[in-house]
Amino acid sequence: MYSNFVNSVYEIEGEYKFTLSWSHYLVLMRIKNPVTLEFVGLKPDASYSESKLESAIIGKLQDFLLELGKGFLFEARQKRFSFDEDNYYVDLVLYNRLLQCYVLVDLKVDKLTHQDLGQMQMYVNYYDRYVKQDFEKPTIGILLCKEKKDTLVKLTLPEDANIYASAYELYLPDKKLLQAKVKEWVNEFENAR
């Protein structure tokens, strides 16, 4: 992968070569969906809390960062920030050195709600206004949830929001389902061109 930060144009090489604007590059680089958390060792039928999921991820942090993609660095767990005498906690604060931006991760063990999206919007706004430096790109928010509905995300967030929701799976699906998903993704990619 080659990135030219001066012109904010990105060329991605592989079987295909194409050039993207910064906003399109962010969309392409957004977190995998679903993220497979098999390495954390939780059983899919077991009951677990957000803090147990978070502890399992922290215990296997290297694997988690590699699963997200390239350039991710760990900064904090349960990062607290305060305003108007209230405290707020971001589950995981990461930094992506390739994108030059903060990446905030919030974990949800149930289905995604519009309240979760609004909460993440607040976290992203706070980081953009009070934490990020002038040379850094806008903060990205990622909600990892057990279940998400794309329509809810699209209707809740503005089109230019830097917030992404991704379902996670504790184990890879069976081979037939995985093959069907790959075919679906190839068709989506070819139809988008």
N, C-alpha and C positions, 0 to 999 in steps of 0.2 A: 504494500500500500504506500502511496506517495502522497504527501500533502504539501501544498504550497500556501503557507499562511499569509504571505504578502498579498497575493491576489485573491485569497479566500476561494480558490478553485481546487478541487480535489480530483485526482485521477486514481482510479482503482483498476489495477491490472489483474488479470487472471485469464480465464477463457474469453472474457469480454473486456474491452477497455472503454471507459467512458469518463466524461468530465462532469462534475457536479458543483453547484453553488454550495455555500456554507449550510443553508437551511436544508437543502436536499441531502447533503452529507450527513447531517444530524439525524434525519429520518432514516437513512440507510443504516447508520451506526447504532440506532436505538437498540435497546436491550432485546435479547432473544425472547421469543414468545412461543412456547413456554420455556422457562428456565428449569432445568432438571437438577433437583437438589438431592439426588440419590446418595451422594457422598456424605451427607449429614447423618445418615443412619436411622432416620425416623421411619417408623412403619406407616404405610399409607392408611391403614384402618385404625391407627391409634389416635387417641385424643391428646392434643398438645396445645400449649398456649403460645402466644407471640413471643414471650420471653424465652420459652424452651426452644422455639425455632431459631431465635436470634442467637442463643447460646450455642446451639449446634452449628450454626453458620460460622460464628466467631472461632469455634474450636477447629474448624476446617477452612479458615480464612483464605489460604492460598488457593485451594480448590474453588472456592466461591468466586474469587477475583478472576481466576482463569475462565470460569464458566460465563462470567459477564462479558468478557472480551479483552481487547488489548489496552494497555496503558492505565489500568485502574490501580490506585494506591489507597491504602486505608488511613483515615485520619482519626475517627472517633466512633465510639459506641455510646448510645443514649446521650448524645450531645445536647446539653441544656442551653437554652437561650431564654431570656426574660424580657418582658415589657409590660407596662401597666400592672405591675405587681403580680403577673401570672407567669408560670414557668411552662415551657414547652420542651419536648424531647424528640429529637430526630433519632430513629433507630440506628442508622448507620450513616456516617459521613465519609464519602470517598472523594478522591480527586482523580481526574483523568488527565495525565500529563500530555497526551496526544491532542486532546481537545482543549486543554488549558481551561478547565472549568471544574467547579464542585459538582458532585453527583450525590444527591440525598436519596437514601433508600428507606422506605417505610414498609414494614412487613405486616401483612394482614392474613390471619388464618381462616377467614371466612370470605364470603363474596365481597367484592368491591362496592362501596356506596358513594353517593355524590358527596357525602360529608368527608369521606377519606380524600377525595380529590380536592375539595376545598381546603382541607387541612394542609395537604401537600403544596397547594398554591401559596398558602401563607408562608410555609417554610421556605419555598423558593424565593418569594418576594423578600423575606427577611435577609436571606443570604445575599441576594443581588444588591440590596440597599445598604447593608451594614457589614458584610463580611468580605465579599469579593473585592479584589483590587481592580483598578482601571484597566490594566492590560489583560485581564482574564475575560473569557467568554461568559455568557449568561449561565446561571446555575441550571442543572437538569434535575428534575425530580422523577424518581422511579418508585412506583407502588408495586410490590410483589404480593400477589394475592392468590388465594386458593381458586377463586373463580372470578371472571370479569366478563362484562358485556360491553362490546365495542360501542354500541349505541349510547350507553350511559356516559362513557368517556367523551364521545364526540359532542353530546348535548350539554355536558357540564362544563367542559373547558373551551376557551377560545381556540380558534384554529391555529394560532401562532404560539400556543402554550408550549413550554419546554418540559412538559410533564407527560410521562408515559406509564401505562399500566401493563403489567405482564403477569400472566398466570404462571404459577410454578407447579411442577410435578415432582413428587418425591422419587418416582422411578420412571424410567423410559417406558413408553407404551410398547405393546407387543409389535413384532416385526411387520405384520400386515397393516396395522394402523399407521405405523411409521412410514411405510412405503406409500400409503395413500396420501399422507400429509406432504411428503416430498413431491409427489405428482401435483398436488394442489398448489404448492408454493411455486413450482416451475411454471404452471399455467398462469398464476397471478403475475409472475415476473414477465413472462412473454406477452401477456395482454397489456401490461403497463408500458411496454416499449413502443 
